[in-house]
Amino acid sequence: MFTLRPETKDDWWEVEALYDLCFAPGREALSSYRLRDDIPPVASLSRVARDDQGMLGGAIRYWPVRVAGQRVLLLGPVAVHPTAQGEGLGGALIRDSLSQAQAEGWARVLLVGDAPYYQRFGFWKIDGVEMPPPTNPDRVLALELEPGAWDGVTGIVQRDA
């Protein structure tokens, strides 16, 4: 049994260690990290999942970015500890945080990931929205939290400076 709660500053290094465990070395060299440099994650949407003993089972973060001047949430990374994978924890983190994002008035979400996994949450491959290179455009996925939120929103994803 895991409890989801907002990430705090005390969770930061443990979450970073989880991301290091779950992702390939050099993950911070990815282009999506250039959009995050020196910008804090959206605190109200970044979540951790802890078990009854307080062990970290998963984490998710979101970052503010812009496309054509419009506010967009960049989802990621999301990770689940290998010992808790396959139990639906990643999905719970995604659903919980997307629900909160919608409640806060965010209209659109973007991520770089595997379409077969993220389609279950309503994400689709979006055309006309470009992540910084060398991102594979087939992995750029979008979600509308408000109907029509992505209509006419195209261009390069930029830092929310």
TILOTI-792610 format. One record per residue: residue number from 0; residue in three letters; chain; x, y, z of N, C-alpha, C, O in turn. Coordinates in steps of 0.1 Angstrom, whole numbers. Atoms other than C-alpha are relative to their C-alpha. Layout:
NODE   seq   type   mol     npx     npy     npz    capx    capy    capz     cpx     cpy     cpz     opx     opy     opz
NODE   NUM    ALA     A       X       Y       Z       X       Y       Z       X       Y       Z       X       Y       Z
...
//
This chain:
NODE   seq   type   mol     npx     npy     npz    capx    capy    capz     cpx     cpy     cpz     opx     opy     opz
NODE     0    MET     A       8     -12       0       0       0       0       9      12       0      18      14       8
NODE     1    PHE     A      -8     -13       1      14      34     -10      -9      12       2     -21      11      -1
NODE     2    THR     A       7     -13      -2       4      69       0       6      10      -9      18      11      -9
NODE     3    LEU     A      -5     -11       9       7      97     -26      -1      13       8     -11      16      15
NODE     4    ARG     A       0     -13      -6      16     131     -13       9      10      -8      18       5     -16
NODE     5    PRO     A      -9      -9       7      33     163     -27      14      -2       5      17      -5      16
NODE     6    GLU     A     -14       1      -3      70     161     -29       4      13       8       0      24       5
NODE     7    THR     A      -6     -11      -7      89     183      -4      15       1      -3      21      -8      -9
NODE     8    LYS     A     -15      -2       2     124     197      -4       8     -11       7      19     -15       3
NODE     9    ASP     A      -7      11      -6     133     169      20       0     -13      -8       8     -22      -6
NODE    10    ASP     A       0      12       9     124     143      -7      10       1     -11      13      -9     -18
NODE    11    TRP     A      -7      -3      13     146     159     -34      11     -10      -3      10     -16     -14
NODE    12    TRP     A     -11       8       4     177     138     -32      -4     -15      -1       2     -22      -9
NODE    13    GLU     A       4      14       1     159     105     -26      -7      -2     -13      -6     -12     -20
NODE    14    VAL     A       7       0      13     137     113     -57      11      -1     -11      10      -8     -20
NODE    15    GLU     A     -11       0      10     169     121     -77       7     -14       0      10     -19     -11
NODE    16    ALA     A      -6      14       0     184      87     -66      -9     -10      -7      -4     -19     -13
NODE    17    LEU     A      10       9       6     152      69     -77       1       2     -16       1      -7     -23
NODE    18    TYR     A      -1      -2      14     155      86    -111      13      -5      -6      13     -11     -17
NODE    19    ASP     A     -13       6       5     192      76    -114      -1     -15      -1       4     -21     -10
NODE    20    LEU     A       1      15       0     182      40    -106      -9      -4     -12      -5     -14     -18
NODE    21    CYS     A      10       4      10     153      39    -131       4       4     -14      -1      -2     -24
NODE    22    PHE     A      -4      -5      13     169      58    -160      14      -2      -4      23      -4       5
NODE    23    ALA     A     -14       2       5     200      54    -181       9      11       5       5      22       8
NODE    24    PRO     A     -10     -10      -3     232      71    -171       0      12     -10      -2       9     -22
NODE    25    GLY     A       0     -11       9     234     106    -185     -14       5      -3     -15      13     -12
NODE    26    ARG     A      13      -4       3     197     112    -183      -1      15       0      -9      21      -7
NODE    27    GLU     A       1     -15      -1     203     149    -175       6       6     -13       6      18     -14
NODE    28    ALA     A      -5      -6      13     220     153    -209     -11       1     -10      -9       6     -21
NODE    29    LEU     A      11       0       9     186     148    -226      -5      15      -2      -4      23       7
NODE    30    SER     A       4     -14       3     172     179    -243     -11       5       9     -12      17      11
NODE    31    SER     A      10      -5      -9     142     180    -220       5       6      13      -1      15      19
NODE    32    TYR     A      -6      -6     -11     165     188    -192       4      14      -2       5      22       8
NODE    33    ARG     A      -4     -14       3     176     220    -209     -12       9       2     -10      21       5
NODE    34    LEU     A      12      -8      -3     140     232    -205      -3       1      15     -10      10      19
NODE    35    ARG     A       2       0     -14     142     225    -168      11       7       8      10      10      20
NODE    36    ASP     A     -11      -6      -6     176     240    -160      -3      12       8      -9      22       2
NODE    37    ASP     A       2     -12      -8     174     264    -131     -15       5       2     -17      16       6
NODE    38    ILE     A      14      -3      -1     136     263    -131      -6     -11      10      -4     -23       7
NODE    39    PRO     A       5      10      -9     119     246    -101     -12      -8      -6     -20      -2     -14
NODE    40    PRO     A      12       7       5      93     219    -108     -12       6       6     -12      14      16
NODE    41    VAL     A      13      -5      -5      56     227    -102      -2      -7      13      -6     -19      12
NODE    42    ALA     A       0       7     -13      55     219     -65     -13      -6       3     -14     -17       8
NODE    43    SER     A      13       5      -3      18     214     -63      -4     -13      -8     -13     -20      -4
NODE    44    LEU     A       3      11       9      19     187     -90      10     -11       2       8     -23      -2
NODE    45    SER     A     -10      10      -2      51     169     -81      -3      -8      12      -5      -3      23
NODE    46    ARG     A       5      10     -10      43     138     -61      10     -11       3      18     -14      -5
NODE    47    VAL     A      -8      12      -4      60     110     -42     -10     -10       5     -21      -7      10
NODE    48    ALA     A       7      11      -5      46      76     -33       8      -7      10      19     -12       7
NODE    49    ARG     A      -8       6     -11      57      61       0      -8     -12       6     -21     -11       7
NODE    50    ASP     A       7      12      -7      49      27      16      -2       3      15       1      13      20
NODE    51    ASP     A       3      -1     -14      39      21      52      12       3       8      11       9      19
NODE    52    GLN     A     -12      -2      -7      75      21      63       7      13      -5      18      16       0
NODE    53    GLY     A      -6     -12       4      82      54      45       9      -1     -12      16       9     -16
NODE    54    MET     A      -9       2      12     102      39      16      -6       6     -12     -18       5     -15
NODE    55    LEU     A       4      -7      13     100      58     -17      -3     -11     -10       6     -19     -14
NODE    56    GLY     A       4      10      11      81      37     -43      -1       6     -14       1      -1     -24
NODE    57    GLY     A       1      -7      13      77      63     -70      -1      15       1      -3      20      12
NODE    58    ALA     A       0     -14       0      78      99     -80      -3       5     -14      -1      -1     -24
NODE    59    ILE     A       4      -7      13      65     123    -107       3      15       2       0      20      13
NODE    60    ARG     A      -2     -15       0      75     159    -115      -6       6     -13      -7      -1     -23
NODE    61    TYR     A       5      -8      11      61     185    -138       8      14       0      12      18      10
NODE    62    TRP     A      -8     -12       2      78     216    -152      -8      10      -9     -14       5     -19
NODE    63    PRO     A       7      -9       8      63     248    -167       9       3     -13      21       5     -12
NODE    64    VAL     A      -6      -4      13      72     254    -204     -10       8      -8     -21      11      -3
NODE    65    ARG     A       8      -8       8      58     275    -232       0      -6     -15      11     -10     -19
NODE    66    VAL     A       1       3      15      46     267    -268      -8      11      -6     -20      13      -2
NODE    67    ALA     A       6     -12       6      37     297    -289      -6       9      10     -17      15       8
NODE    68    GLY     A       4      -9     -10      35     317    -258     -10      -5      10     -14       2      20
NODE    69    GLN     A      10       6      -8      10     294    -242       6      -8      11      16     -15       9
NODE    70    ARG     A      -5       8     -11      15     278    -208      -3     -15      -2     -14     -18      -6
NODE    71    VAL     A       1      14       2      21     241    -209       8      -7      11      18      -2      16
NODE    72    LEU     A      -7       8      -9      30     215    -184       9     -11      -7       4     -18     -16
NODE    73    LEU     A      -9      11       5      60     192    -192       0     -11      11       6      -9      21
NODE    74    LEU     A       0      11      -9      54     159    -175      13      -8      -1      17     -12     -11
NODE    75    GLY     A     -11       9       0      84     140    -164      12       6       8      13      18       9
NODE    76    PRO     A       1      14       1     102     123    -152     -10      -6      10     -13       0      20
NODE    77    VAL     A       8       8      -9      79      97    -137       8     -13       2      12     -19      -8
NODE    78    ALA     A      -7      13      -2      95      66    -121      -6      -7      11     -11      -2      21
NODE    79    VAL     A       4       9     -11      86      36    -100      12      -9       3      18     -14      -6
NODE    80    HIS     A     -11       9      -4     111      17     -80      -2     -14      -6     -13     -19      -6
NODE    81    PRO     A       2      13       6     118     -17     -96      -7     -10       8     -14     -19       3
NODE    82    THR     A       7       9      -8     104     -35     -66     -15       2       1     -22      -6       6
NODE    83    ALA     A      14      -3       0      71     -18     -70      -6       1     -14     -18       5     -16
NODE    84    GLN     A       5      -1      14      68     -19    -108     -11     -11      -3     -10     -22       3
NODE    85    GLY     A      11       9       4      37     -36    -123     -12       0       9     -21      -9       8
NODE    86    GLU     A      10       0     -10      15     -27     -94     -10      12      -2     -19      14       5
NODE    87    GLY     A       9     -11       3      -2       4    -110       4      13       6      -3      23       6
NODE    88    LEU     A      -4     -12      -7      18      29     -90       3      12     -10      -1      23      -7
NODE    89    GLY     A      -3     -11      10      30      49    -121     -13       6      -5     -14      18      -6
NODE    90    GLY     A      13      -5       4      -6      51    -133      -7       9      10     -13      19       7
NODE    91    ALA     A       6      -8     -11     -18      63     -99       7      14       1       0      24       3
NODE    92    LEU     A      -7     -13      -1       9      90     -98      -5       9     -12      -7      21     -10
NODE    93    ILE     A       4      -8      11      -1     102    -133     -14       5       1     -17      16       0
NODE    94    ARG     A      14      -4      -2     -38     102    -127      -2      10      11     -10      20       9
NODE    95    ASP     A       2      -9     -11     -36     119     -94       6      14      -3      -1      24       0
NODE    96    SER     A      -6     -13       3     -13     146    -106      -7       7     -12      -8      19     -11
NODE    97    LEU     A       7      -6      11     -32     152    -138     -13       6       5     -18      16       0
NODE    98    SER     A      12      -5      -6     -64     156    -118       3      13       7      -5      22       6
NODE    99    GLN     A      -3     -13      -7     -47     182     -96       3      11     -10      -1      22      -8
NODE   100    ALA     A      -4     -10      10     -33     200    -127     -13       6      -6     -14      18      -8
NODE   101    GLN     A      12      -5       5     -68     202    -141      -8       9      10     -13      19       6
NODE   102    ALA     A       6      -8     -11     -82     215    -108       7      13       1       0      23       5
NODE   103    GLU     A      -7     -13      -1     -55     242    -109      -1       8     -12       4      20     -12
NODE   104    GLY     A       3      -8      12     -66     253    -143      11      -1     -11      10       7     -21
NODE   105    TRP     A      -9       3      11     -38     239    -164      -8      -5     -12     -17     -13     -10
NODE   106    ALA     A       8       5      12     -51     233    -200       7     -11      -8       0     -19     -14
NODE   107    ARG     A      -7       9       9     -24     213    -217      13      -6       6      19       1      14
NODE   108    VAL     A     -12       7      -6       3     188    -209       8      -6     -12       2     -11     -22
NODE   109    LEU     A      -9       5      10      33     176    -230       9     -10       7      13      -8      19
NODE   110    LEU     A     -10       9      -5      57     147    -225       8      -6     -11       3      -6     -23
NODE   111    VAL     A      -8       8      10      84     127    -243       0     -14       6       5     -16      17
NODE   112    GLY     A       1      14      -5      76      90    -239      -6     -10     -10      -7      -7     -22
NODE   113    ASP     A       5      11       8      62      58    -252     -15       1      -1     -23       0       8
NODE   114    ALA     A      14      -1       2      28      62    -268      -9     -11       5     -19      -9      11
NODE   115    PRO     A       9      11      -5      15      27    -260      -3       1      15     -14      -3      19
NODE   116    TYR     A       3      -1     -14      19      34    -223      -9      12       3     -18      11      11
NODE   117    TYR     A       7     -12      -3       7      70    -222     -14       2      -6     -22      10      -2
NODE   118    GLN     A      13      -1       6     -23      65    -245     -11      -3      10     -22       3       9
NODE   119    ARG     A      10       3     -10     -42      50    -216      -5      11       9     -16      11      15
NODE   120    PHE     A       3     -12      -8     -42      84    -199      -5      11      -9      -8      22      -5
NODE   121    GLY     A       5     -10      10     -54     102    -231      10       7      -8       7      16     -16
NODE   122    PHE     A     -10      -7       8     -21     113    -245       0      -5     -15      -3     -17     -17
NODE   123    TRP     A      -1       3      14     -16     113    -283      13       6      -6      18      16       0
NODE   124    LYS     A     -11      -6       7      13     120    -307      -5      13      -6     -15      13     -13
NODE   125    ILE     A       4     -13       5      11     157    -315      10       4     -11      22       2     -10
NODE   126    ASP     A      -8      -5      11      23     172    -347       1      15       1      -8      21       6
NODE   127    GLY     A      -1     -14       0      36     207    -350       6       6      13       7      18      14
NODE   128    VAL     A      -6      -5     -12      51     209    -315      14      -7       1      15     -19       0
NODE   129    GLU     A     -14       5       2      89     205    -315       7       2      13       9      13      18
NODE   130    MET     A      -9       0     -11     110     196    -285      14       3      -5      17       0     -17
NODE   131    PRO     A     -13      -3       4     146     207    -286       7     -13      -5       4     -24       0
NODE   132    PRO     A      -7      12       5     168     183    -307      10      -6      11      15       2      19
NODE   133    PRO     A       3      10      10     177     155    -307     -12      -9       4     -12     -21       2
NODE   134    THR     A      12       7      -4     142     145    -295      -7      -7     -12      -9       0     -22
NODE   135    ASN     A       7       7      10     124     119    -316     -14       5       0     -21       4      10
NODE   136    PRO     A      13      -6       1      92     136    -328     -12     -10       2     -23      -6       6
NODE   137    ASP     A      10      10      -2      73     103    -326      -3      -2      15     -13      -9      18
NODE   138    ARG     A       2       2     -15      77     104    -288      -5      12       7      -7      12      19
NODE   139    VAL     A       6     -12      -6      63     139    -283     -15      -2       1     -22      -3     -10
NODE   140    LEU     A      14       3      -2      29     133    -268      -7      12       8      -1      19      15
NODE   141    ALA     A       7     -11      -6       2     157    -257     -13      -5       6     -19     -15       3
NODE   142    LEU     A      12       2      -7     -29     158    -235      -8      13       2      -1      23       6
NODE   143    GLU     A       9     -12      -2     -58     183    -233      -7      -2      14     -14     -12      15
NODE   144    LEU     A       8       0     -12     -71     190    -198     -13       9      -1     -22       8       7
NODE   145    GLU     A      12      -7       4     -96     214    -214      -2      -3     -15       8      -3     -22
NODE   146    PRO     A       3       2      14    -113     206    -247       5      11      -9       3      23      -7
NODE   147    GLY     A      -5      -9      10     -95     222    -276      12       8       4      16      17      -3
NODE   148    ALA     A     -11      -8      -6     -66     234    -255      12       0     -10      20      10      -9
NODE   149    TRP     A     -12       1       9     -40     223    -282      -4       6     -14       5       7     -22
NODE   150    ASP     A       4      -5      13     -60     238    -311       8      12      -4       8      22       4
NODE   151    GLY     A      -8     -11       4     -37     261    -330      13       3       7      20      13       5
NODE   152    VAL     A     -12      -2      -8      -9     257    -305      11      -8      -6      11     -20      -4
NODE   153    THR     A     -11       7       6      22     248    -325      13       8       2      12      20       5
NODE   154    GLY     A     -13      -6      -1      59     256    -324      10      -7       8       8     -19      12
NODE   155    ILE     A     -11       6      -8      90     250    -305      -3       2      15      -7      12      20
NODE   156    VAL     A       2       0     -15      88     241    -268      12       8       5      23       6       3
NODE   157    GLN     A     -10      -9      -5     106     268    -249      -1       0      16     -11      -4      22
NODE   158    ARG     A      -1      -1     -15     117     274    -213     -10      10       4     -13      20      -3
NODE   159    ASP     A       9     -10      -6      93     292    -191       8       9       9       9       8      21
NODE   160    ALA     A      -9      -9      -7     117     320    -182      -7      12       6      -1      20      13
//
